């Protein structure tokens, strides 16, 4: 019986968010929770930011999810884990107050 092998090439189209906080930059969390889902939740709960911000609402949702993954760490250390893939961009680390305000701005709805 001869070796019967076939080669199959699969292609797919992937939609990604733009900007510095694009998926892939925020670690494995963005691989598990797609940004389309986060954006849909923000739209449904009317919590999408109304103006351009340094910390968009989408980032806030990922930050809150990361807080749940690292409950023993403070806001700054969770932020560092969330943005570890952005080290080459030399992002300014927000203050804990800015992160707390982001969390309050989102509220419990999303």
C-alpha positions as CSV (number, residue, x, y, z in Angstrom):
1,X,0.0,0.0,0.0
2,X,1.7,3.2,-1.1
3,X,2.0,6.2,1.3
4,X,-1.1,8.3,0.5
5,X,-0.6,11.8,1.9
6,X,-2.3,15.0,0.9
7,X,-1.3,18.5,1.6
8,X,-4.0,21.0,2.6
9,X,-3.5,24.7,3.0
10,X,-5.9,26.5,5.3
11,X,-6.3,30.3,5.2
12,X,-8.4,32.5,7.3
13,X,-9.1,36.2,7.6
14,X,-8.5,37.8,11.0
15,X,-9.9,41.2,12.1
16,X,-7.7,42.9,14.6
17,X,-8.1,46.1,16.5
18,X,-5.9,49.0,15.8
19,X,-3.7,51.0,18.1
20,X,-1.1,50.3,20.8
21,X,-3.5,48.1,22.7
22,X,-4.3,45.8,19.7
23,X,-4.9,42.1,20.5
24,X,-1.7,40.2,20.9
25,X,-0.2,43.1,22.8
26,X,-2.2,42.4,25.9
27,X,-1.0,38.9,26.3
28,X,-2.8,35.6,26.2
29,X,-6.0,37.1,27.6
30,X,-6.8,38.6,24.2
31,X,-6.4,35.2,22.6
32,X,-9.0,33.8,24.9
33,X,-11.4,36.7,25.0
34,X,-11.6,38.2,21.5
35,X,-11.8,42.0,21.2
36,X,-15.0,41.7,19.1
37,X,-16.7,40.1,22.1
38,X,-15.4,42.8,24.5
39,X,-16.6,45.6,22.1
40,X,-20.0,44.0,21.8
41,X,-20.4,43.8,25.6
42,X,-19.3,47.5,25.8
43,X,-21.8,48.5,23.2
44,X,-24.6,46.5,24.8
45,X,-23.9,48.0,28.2
46,X,-23.4,51.5,26.9
47,X,-20.0,51.8,28.5
48,X,-17.8,52.5,25.5
49,X,-15.8,55.6,26.0
50,X,-17.3,58.7,24.5
51,X,-13.9,60.4,23.8
52,X,-10.4,59.4,23.0
53,X,-8.7,58.3,26.1
54,X,-5.2,57.0,27.1
55,X,-7.0,54.0,28.7
56,X,-9.9,52.9,26.5
57,X,-12.8,50.9,27.8
58,X,-11.7,47.8,26.0
59,X,-8.4,47.9,27.9
60,X,-10.4,48.3,31.1
61,X,-12.3,45.1,30.5
62,X,-9.1,43.2,29.9
63,X,-7.6,44.8,33.0
64,X,-10.6,43.8,35.2
65,X,-10.3,40.2,33.8
66,X,-6.6,40.2,34.7
67,X,-7.4,41.4,38.2
68,X,-9.5,38.3,38.6
69,X,-6.6,36.1,37.4
70,X,-4.1,37.7,39.8
71,X,-6.1,38.5,42.9
72,X,-3.1,38.8,45.2
73,X,-1.4,41.5,43.2
74,X,-2.0,45.2,43.2
75,X,-3.2,47.2,40.3
76,X,0.3,48.3,39.1
77,X,1.6,44.7,39.1
78,X,-1.4,43.4,37.3
79,X,-1.0,46.2,34.7
80,X,2.6,45.1,34.3
81,X,1.6,41.6,33.6
82,X,-1.2,42.7,31.2
83,X,1.2,44.9,29.1
84,X,4.3,42.7,29.3
85,X,4.2,42.3,25.5
86,X,4.4,46.1,25.0
87,X,7.8,46.5,26.7
88,X,9.4,47.5,23.3
89,X,7.0,50.5,23.0
90,X,8.1,52.0,26.3
91,X,4.5,52.7,27.4
92,X,4.0,55.1,30.4
93,X,2.6,53.1,33.3
94,X,-0.6,54.6,34.5
95,X,-0.9,55.4,38.2
96,X,-3.0,53.2,40.4
97,X,-5.5,56.1,40.7
98,X,-5.9,56.1,36.9
99,X,-6.5,52.4,36.9
100,X,-9.0,52.7,39.7
101,X,-10.8,55.5,37.8
102,X,-10.8,53.2,34.7
103,X,-12.5,50.5,36.7
104,X,-15.0,52.9,38.2
105,X,-15.8,54.4,34.7
106,X,-16.7,50.9,33.4
107,X,-18.8,50.0,36.4
108,X,-20.3,46.6,37.0
109,X,-22.3,46.3,33.8
110,X,-19.8,44.8,31.4
